[in-house]
């Protein structure tokens, strides 16, 4: 496994984030201007070149900006992204949604995919907002002590 310097980890993380955000190759100038990196664009270009040699980045053509490779994405997800705890209300909402579709296994995969792919505050056109008609994400009751997702009538039936 390649050992990246702190600067290389920072630059790789910024390239991945910017590429995901813009869907365009990321230049050294964009990194310096948008993120206030305190080194010259030439220094960033040198680091980008090293990251490319190590297989974390690539570029579509000569003198183009860089894009992450599969290896770059993997490193970002496994080592740079970190873990985050879902807020309690989001945990309740997810549990409630799965409880509502519990008898209908046909709905489990689309629901699981929408939960995994889209953050809670995703855009309105995201899969998260295209739930089956009978599934809602509006359960505001507090989590009971037992293993039910909530105490609404649709969740307490059948327990």
C-alpha positions in Angstrom: 0.0 0.0 0.0 1.3 3.4 -0.9 2.0 5.8 1.9 0.7 9.2 1.1 1.9 12.4 2.8 -0.6 14.6 4.6 -0.5 17.1 1.7 -1.2 14.3 -0.8 -4.1 13.0 1.3 -5.5 16.5 1.5 -5.2 17.1 -2.2 -6.6 13.7 -3.1 -9.6 14.3 -0.8 -10.2 17.7 -2.4 -9.9 16.4 -5.9 -12.5 13.6 -5.1 -14.9 16.0 -3.4 -14.6 18.6 -6.2 -15.0 16.0 -9.0 -18.0 14.5 -7.3 -19.5 18.0 -6.9 -18.7 19.4 -10.4 -18.4 16.2 -12.6 -15.5 18.0 -14.3 -11.8 17.3 -14.1 -10.1 19.3 -11.3 -7.2 21.6 -12.0 -4.5 22.8 -9.6 -5.8 26.3 -10.0 -9.3 25.3 -8.9 -7.9 23.6 -5.8 -5.8 26.7 -4.8 -8.6 29.2 -5.6 -11.6 27.3 -4.2 -10.0 25.7 -1.1 -7.3 28.2 -0.2 -4.4 25.8 -0.3 -1.4 27.7 0.9 1.0 26.5 -1.8 1.5 27.5 -5.4 -0.4 25.9 -8.3 3.0 24.4 -9.4 3.3 22.6 -6.1 -0.2 21.3 -6.4 0.5 20.2 -10.0 3.6 18.3 -8.7 1.5 16.5 -6.1 -1.2 15.8 -8.6 1.5 14.2 -10.9 2.7 12.1 -8.0 -0.8 11.0 -7.2 -1.2 10.1 -10.8 2.0 8.0 -10.8 0.7 6.2 -7.7 -2.5 5.4 -9.6 -4.9 7.6 -7.5 -5.6 10.1 -10.3 -5.7 10.2 -14.1 -6.3 12.8 -16.7 -8.3 12.6 -19.9 -5.6 14.1 -22.1 -2.2 15.8 -21.9 -2.2 19.0 -19.8 -5.8 18.3 -18.6 -7.0 18.5 -15.1 -7.2 15.3 -13.0 -10.0 12.9 -12.1 -10.0 10.2 -9.5 -9.4 6.6 -10.4 -11.0 3.6 -8.8 -8.0 3.4 -6.5 -8.4 7.1 -5.6 -12.1 6.7 -4.8 -11.3 3.6 -2.7 -8.6 5.4 -0.7 -11.0 8.3 -0.2 -13.8 6.2 1.1 -11.7 3.8 3.2 -9.2 6.3 4.7 -10.2 9.9 4.2 -14.0 10.1 4.4 -14.5 9.0 8.0 -17.6 7.7 9.6 -20.6 9.7 10.6 -23.5 8.8 13.0 -26.9 9.3 11.6 -29.1 11.7 13.7 -31.6 9.9 15.8 -34.6 11.2 13.8 -33.0 9.9 10.6 -32.5 6.5 12.3 -36.2 6.5 13.3 -37.3 7.4 9.8 -35.3 4.6 8.2 -36.6 2.1 10.7 -40.1 3.3 10.2 -39.8 3.0 6.4 -38.5 -0.6 6.6 -41.2 -1.5 9.0 -43.9 -0.2 6.7 -42.6 -2.3 3.8 -41.8 -5.3 6.0 -44.3 -7.7 4.4 -43.5 -6.6 0.8 -40.0 -7.8 0.1 -40.2 -6.5 -3.5 -39.9 -3.0 -1.9 -36.8 -3.8 0.3 -34.1 -3.4 -2.4 -35.3 -0.1 -3.8 -35.8 1.3 -0.3 -32.4 0.0 0.8 -30.7 1.6 -2.3 -32.4 4.9 -1.7 -31.4 4.9 1.9 -27.7 4.1 1.1 -27.3 6.3 -1.9 -28.8 9.6 -0.9 -27.9 11.7 2.2 -30.9 12.8 4.4 -31.0 16.2 2.9 -30.7 15.0 -0.7 -32.2 16.8 -3.6 -36.0 16.4 -4.2 -35.3 14.4 -7.4 -33.2 11.9 -5.6 -34.3 8.2 -5.1 -34.9 9.0 -1.4 -38.0 11.0 -2.4 -39.3 8.4 -4.7 -40.5 5.9 -2.1 -43.4 3.6 -2.8 -46.8 5.2 -2.3 -47.6 3.5 1.0 -44.2 4.4 2.6 -43.9 7.7 4.4 -41.0 9.3 6.2 -43.1 11.3 8.6 -43.1 9.4 11.8 -42.3 11.8 14.7 -42.9 9.6 17.7 -40.0 8.8 20.0 -38.4 5.4 19.9 -39.9 3.0 22.5 -37.9 0.8 24.8 -38.7 -2.4 22.7 -37.5 -3.1 19.2 -40.3 -1.3 17.3 -39.3 1.6 15.2 -42.0 3.8 16.6 -45.5 3.7 18.2 -47.6 4.8 15.3 -50.6 2.6 14.4 -49.0 1.1 11.3 -45.9 0.1 13.2 -47.6 -1.4 16.3 -49.9 -3.6 14.3 -48.6 -7.1 14.0 -46.0 -6.9 16.8 
